[in-house]
Amino acid sequence: MSRFSNKTLAAVQALIASVDGCHGVVIKPVGEHTPKGEIQDCDAGIVPKEWVDQRGPGIAGDDFYGTVTWRLGDFYLIACYAS
C-alpha cells in the first residue's frame, strides 16, 4: 500500500464525515475503478468534484442509499451510505 501524508488522511476523514449515514469506505486505485453516478461540485470543499450515485426511495418511501466518490491523487475514495 502507498504511504499517505497526514494532509491526505485529514482530507479522507473530512470527506467521510461529510456523508450522512456513511457505513463503509473503500479506497481503489484510479486504474481499477470508474466512478458511478452524477458528477457535481463537492460540498465539502476539499476537492473540486464528486460523483454521487443515489438510489431509492426504499420501502419506507424516504430511505436512500448509494455511494459518493472523490478522486484523491491516484486513488478514488468511495463512501457507501444509507439514510
Secondary structure as UniProt FT lines:
FT   HELIX           6..17
FT   TURN            20..21
FT   STRAND          22..29
FT   HELIX           30..32
FT   STRAND          38..41
FT   TURN            43..44
FT   STRAND          49..55
FT   TURN            59..60
FT   STRAND          65..72
FT   TURN            73..74
FT   STRAND          75..82
//
